[in-house]
């Protein structure tokens, strides 16, 4: 759960399973870049062999909506999404 003040955002990696969410610095990589005070970046890493295909699915849901979801949405290939 990401929080800022009274706002909440639920962040979950649904596929592949067991991928840990990590926190990364937003500090400027170069001395001439502007700093990003009081900020952090969240994400995850995946290692895949060349030519490997996998499904990556991330759920981002406002806290109030996530609390009312009884089950996670089904995972469908992108080709099956409606326009």
VENRANOR-V886173 format. One record per backbone hydrogen bond with DSSP energy under -0.5 kcal/mol. NH is the residue of the N-H (numbers start at 1). CO is the residue of the C=O. E is the energy in kcal/mol with one decimal. If there is no record, write none. Layout:
nh={NH & NH}
co={CO & CO}
e={E & E}
This chain:
nh={2 & 4 & 7 & 9 & 10 & 12 & 14 & 14 & 15 & 19 & 20 & 22 & 24 & 26 & 33 & 39 & 41 & 43 & 48 & 52 & 57 & 59 & 60 & 61 & 63 & 65 & 66 & 67 & 68 & 68 & 69 & 69 & 70 & 76 & 80 & 81}
co={9 & 7 & 4 & 2 & 61 & 59 & 12 & 57 & 57 & 16 & 18 & 43 & 41 & 39 & 30 & 36 & 24 & 22 & 46 & 49 & 15 & 12 & 58 & 10 & 8 & 62 & 62 & 63 & 64 & 65 & 65 & 66 & 68 & 74 & 77 & 78}
e={-3.2 & -2.2 & -2.2 & -2.5 & -3.6 & -2.3 & -0.8 & -2.2 & -1.7 & -0.6 & -0.7 & -3.4 & -3.7 & -0.5 & -1.4 & -1.0 & -2.4 & -1.9 & -0.5 & -2.0 & -2.7 & -3.3 & -0.6 & -2.2 & -2.4 & -0.6 & -2.8 & -2.0 & -0.6 & -1.1 & -0.7 & -1.0 & -0.5 & -0.5 & -2.2 & -1.7}
